[in-house]
């Protein structure tokens, strides 16, 4: 499994939007994403850098592999 890069919360949101996630709302410093047919919502902190562990949890919750997520970042 390739390592995840250090990215900002906004970069993560842009990549997840390419995977079909939609911004539902903002709550304080978090961006809440939803996707039809997926029972979980994603809460992405709007920080300059995301911890790799948190990013990995978000990728798993989004039902993506690390490789798929990295391809979405490159687009």
C-alpha positions as CSV (number, residue, x, y, z in Angstrom):
1,X,0.0,0.0,0.0
2,X,1.5,3.3,-1.0
3,X,1.9,6.0,1.7
4,X,-0.6,8.8,1.9
5,X,0.7,12.3,1.3
6,X,0.3,15.1,3.7
7,X,-2.5,17.2,2.3
8,X,-4.9,19.9,3.5
9,X,-8.6,19.2,4.4
10,X,-9.7,21.2,1.3
11,X,-7.5,19.0,-1.0
12,X,-9.1,15.9,0.6
13,X,-12.6,17.3,0.0
14,X,-11.8,18.1,-3.7
15,X,-10.6,14.5,-4.2
16,X,-13.7,13.0,-2.4
17,X,-16.0,15.2,-4.5
18,X,-14.5,13.6,-7.6
19,X,-15.5,10.2,-6.1
20,X,-19.2,11.4,-5.9
21,X,-19.3,12.9,-2.4
22,X,-21.2,16.2,-2.0
23,X,-20.7,18.9,0.6
24,X,-23.8,18.9,2.8
25,X,-22.8,21.7,5.2
26,X,-20.0,23.2,7.3
27,X,-19.9,22.8,11.1
28,X,-17.4,25.0,12.7
29,X,-14.0,24.0,11.2
30,X,-15.3,20.7,9.6
31,X,-16.8,20.1,6.2
32,X,-19.5,17.4,6.2
33,X,-19.8,15.3,3.1
34,X,-22.6,12.9,2.1
35,X,-23.1,10.4,-0.7
36,X,-26.3,8.7,-1.8
37,X,-26.3,5.0,-1.0
38,X,-23.6,5.2,1.6
39,X,-24.8,5.1,5.2
40,X,-21.9,7.2,6.7
41,X,-21.2,10.9,6.5
42,X,-17.6,12.1,6.3
43,X,-16.4,14.9,8.6
44,X,-13.3,16.5,7.1
45,X,-11.4,19.0,9.2
46,X,-10.7,22.2,7.3
47,X,-7.0,22.3,8.5
48,X,-3.8,23.1,6.6
49,X,-2.6,19.5,7.1
50,X,-4.4,16.3,7.9
51,X,-2.8,13.5,10.0
52,X,-2.2,10.5,7.8
53,X,-4.1,8.3,10.2
54,X,-7.2,10.5,10.0
55,X,-6.8,10.6,6.2
56,X,-6.6,6.8,6.0
57,X,-9.8,6.5,8.1
58,X,-11.6,9.0,5.8
59,X,-10.5,7.0,2.7
60,X,-11.7,3.7,4.3
61,X,-15.1,5.3,5.3
62,X,-15.5,6.6,1.7
63,X,-15.1,3.0,0.6
64,X,-12.0,3.8,-1.5
65,X,-8.6,2.2,-1.6
66,X,-5.5,4.3,-1.1
67,X,-4.6,3.8,-4.7
68,X,-8.0,5.1,-5.9
69,X,-7.7,8.1,-3.6
70,X,-4.2,8.9,-4.9
71,X,-5.5,8.8,-8.5
72,X,-8.3,11.3,-7.5
73,X,-5.7,13.6,-6.0
74,X,-3.7,13.6,-9.2
75,X,-6.7,14.5,-11.5
